[in-house]
Amino acid sequence: MHAPQISIPATYMRGGTSKGVFFRLQDLPVAAQTPGAARDALLLRVIGSPDPYGKQIDGMGGATSSTSKTVIVSKSTRPDHDVDYLFGQVSIDQPFVDWSGNCGNLSAAVGPFAISNGLVDASRVPRDGVAVVRIWQANICKTIIAHVPMTNGAVQETGDFELDGVTFPAAEVELEFMDPAADEEGAGGSMFPTGNLVDELEVPGIGTLQATMINAGIPTIFVDAGAIGCTGTELQDAINGDAKALAMFETIRAHGAMRMGLIRHLDEASRRQHTPKVAFVAGPADYVTSSGKRVAAAEIDLLVRALSMGKLHHAMMGTAAVAIGTAAAIPGTLVNLAAGGGPRTAVRFGHPSGTLRVGAEATQVNGEWTVTRAIMSRSARVLMEGRVRVPAA
């Protein structure tokens, strides 16, 4: 006797430079409507993990950190919010879902999904114009405001907004990440958990590196490209095909996580793959993107490359872009110095797929830096909607 598959309403969406499977909380099996082993097991099976072949052939995942993602959305019970948004980063080859951070790219798809699935009060959604969706990001307990274009009573998905890392243009969705300094357990809620804009980070086998470690958007460790033998113009193959380089970045990430208070022991880093991120920065330089497009140094303020789930990202994670914009706005950080130093409210940085502009409003009060919001534009589109099937077991 073989158990049948179960069928669950789901939507497959692109948000920014990521893709994921979106669910309404109410549509999940009862056992998966609350956090725990049953929910994790379901999402792992939906995505097709753990897969020792690293391909996720038997699931909805695309075998990269950008495409091994799940989202759960529900009506919010919090005042002044429309929906609650929970993000799960599914490991490709290990049996776990990392709930420790947000996905900034998929954040762009949450508002459109919520409107289309009846999770936003109709009185707040104009027939034409822009719907303002107030999102509670449940992983990091922060507010995101999404500005979603509407046409004839439906979410507008097509348009002429171009986003490097995404092949086709679409409608622009502006996102405001409010008070983006992440409240990570053990980090004391401080934007700079060590109290310093730049730290001396001792990394065995590598040396002592200058590092800016920041909690904004997502906990991120920034180092200078030159200090680790990089230029900042690298594309994916240059890093992801180099086992020694990947091991170096993971070692930096683990020791940075310890200094940030995100883990107590180094071996915990392997079970917390989604956060923190590690990135390297350099001053502006000419380079050729992964699509063959030329980016001139004069077009950008700095170069940034970031790793996600152990691999160099093909573009830039949305949450890491928030960290970049925030750090750039604070004079003295490595990101700010790479961009030329001094006060600034926005930067355009070069990543492997092209360029991205992100803005942030930073102020210093009683010696402590705060950022009221970070702003960037992404796009989102429904790729498929219907039902996803998984074996009942």
URRA-V668812 format. One record per residue. N is the residue number from 1. PSI is psi in whole degrees, 0 to 359 (* if undefined). Layout:
BEGIN
N/PSI
N/PSI
END
This chain:
BEGIN
1/120
2/134
3/141
4/167
5/153
6/153
7/128
8/129
9/134
10/160
11/132
12/118
13/148
14/135
15/120
16/232
17/25
18/165
19/150
20/167
21/122
22/138
23/147
24/136
25/319
26/342
27/348
28/153
29/148
30/317
31/337
32/4
33/352
34/153
35/147
36/189
37/322
38/317
39/313
40/317
41/320
42/310
43/323
44/315
45/324
46/314
47/334
48/35
49/157
50/142
51/106
52/341
53/346
54/24
55/339
56/40
57/324
58/42
59/185
60/353
61/159
62/16
63/26
64/162
65/333
66/344
67/12
68/64
69/149
70/151
71/137
72/126
73/141
74/161
75/141
76/143
77/1
78/142
79/144
80/23
81/147
82/316
83/157
84/137
85/121
86/129
87/133
88/117
89/114
90/125
91/144
92/314
93/1
94/152
95/61
96/156
97/127
98/118
99/15
100/352
101/181
102/165
103/111
104/327
105/309
106/343
107/329
108/337
109/347
110/314
111/308
112/317
113/315
114/318
115/311
116/337
117/19
118/24
119/353
120/133
121/130
122/331
123/343
124/2
125/111
126/155
127/319
128/147
129/222
130/124
131/132
132/111
133/123
134/113
135/130
136/114
137/103
138/336
139/317
140/6
141/54
142/161
143/135
144/132
145/120
146/133
147/104
148/121
149/140
150/140
151/123
152/40
153/5
154/154
155/130
156/121
157/333
158/152
159/191
160/15
161/124
162/134
163/117
164/131
165/348
166/127
167/317
168/149
169/162
170/186
171/144
172/134
173/112
174/136
175/136
176/118
177/105
178/135
179/63
180/356
181/121
182/134
183/79
184/138
185/130
186/346
187/358
188/10
189/5
190/143
191/320
192/95
193/336
194/349
195/0
196/147
197/328
198/131
199/158
200/109
201/114
202/123
203/107
204/135
205/349
206/319
207/195
208/118
209/143
210/136
211/138
212/117
213/116
214/143
215/95
216/119
217/299
218/145
219/127
220/141
221/117
222/133
223/162
224/136
225/314
226/330
227/341
228/18
229/22
230/170
231/339
232/355
233/6
234/146
235/176
236/313
237/327
238/330
239/311
240/342
241/7
242/99
243/324
244/319
245/317
246/320
247/321
248/313
249/322
250/324
251/317
252/316
253/315
254/315
255/327
256/320
257/322
258/313
259/329
260/353
261/18
262/335
263/158
264/331
265/147
266/324
267/347
268/339
269/326
270/340
271/4
272/69
273/331
274/327
275/149
276/167
277/157
278/137
279/155
280/144
281/155
282/163
283/167
284/143
285/155
286/143
287/169
288/129
289/174
290/339
291/359
292/1
293/140
294/131
295/125
296/147
297/326
298/344
299/346
300/162
301/332
302/171
303/139
304/135
305/137
306/149
307/142
308/128
309/41
310/5
311/151
312/129
313/145
314/341
315/253
316/132
317/141
318/319
319/324
320/328
321/323
322/317
323/320
324/310
325/320
326/311
327/324
328/331
329/352
330/109
331/132
332/343
333/162
334/326
335/315
336/317
337/321
338/331
339/4
340/353
341/173
342/170
343/143
344/152
345/353
346/153
347/153
348/119
349/153
350/133
351/177
352/332
353/351
354/225
355/160
356/138
357/134
358/140
359/155
360/148
361/107
362/141
363/153
364/123
365/121
366/40
367/353
368/132
369/137
370/151
371/121
372/326
373/156
374/144
375/135
376/164
377/139
378/191
379/166
380/154
381/140
382/128
383/324
384/144
385/150
386/242
387/141
388/142
389/139
390/149
391/138
392/330
393/*
END
